[in-house]
Amino acid sequence: MSASDAARLLDAADFAAHKHQAQRRKDPEGTPYINHPIGVARILAQEAGVTDITVLQAALLHDTVEDTDTSPAELEERFGAEVRRVVEEVSDDKALPRAQRQRLRLERAARCSPAARLVTLADKLHNLRDLHRCTPPGWSEERVRDYFRWASEVAAALRGTHAALEEELRRLIEARGL
């Protein structure tokens, strides 16, 4: 990795940390939200061997448009059109009901770019690992099972993207009895 690549990656991490600074994960510990995008980027770099800086930046930024006041134009201005495009591909419209967002995510999954497919797989893997570790307060076992079932459908739509990530998702889903 070149110095300029490292700088671009750190810029994305810093931007995401600033944007997510007041947010917490849904786990019982209330983990700082930034741990999630960092975890997604780590999965891609360490477990999937991804070295493409655009993909890693998009992983770090993947929830900024969806969960903060960040606009796609702001991402493009700071990180370029390709990063913006990948983030937009993996972003949901939070104005829609959860069931509709999940249906749309499933419908779009197979048509996503290779970069967006990787970010989506790593995102689902990170979320399933968290849910496997502990149930968020207020989540019933049925809601957890429904998320695992939906993530399984998304993973199936992305089949052929990355064998190791897909296998890890399959293992976690089977561990949940699905």
Secondary structure, DSSP 8 states (H G I E B T S, - for coil): --HHHHHHHHHHHHHHHHHTTT-B-SSTT--BTTHHHHHHHHIIIIIS----HHHHHHHHHTTHHHHSS--HHHHHHHH-HHHHHHHHHH---TTS-HHHHHHHHHHHHTTS-HHHHHHHHHHHHHHHHHHHH---TT--HHHHHHHHHHHHHHHHHTTTS-HHHHHHHHHHHHHTT-
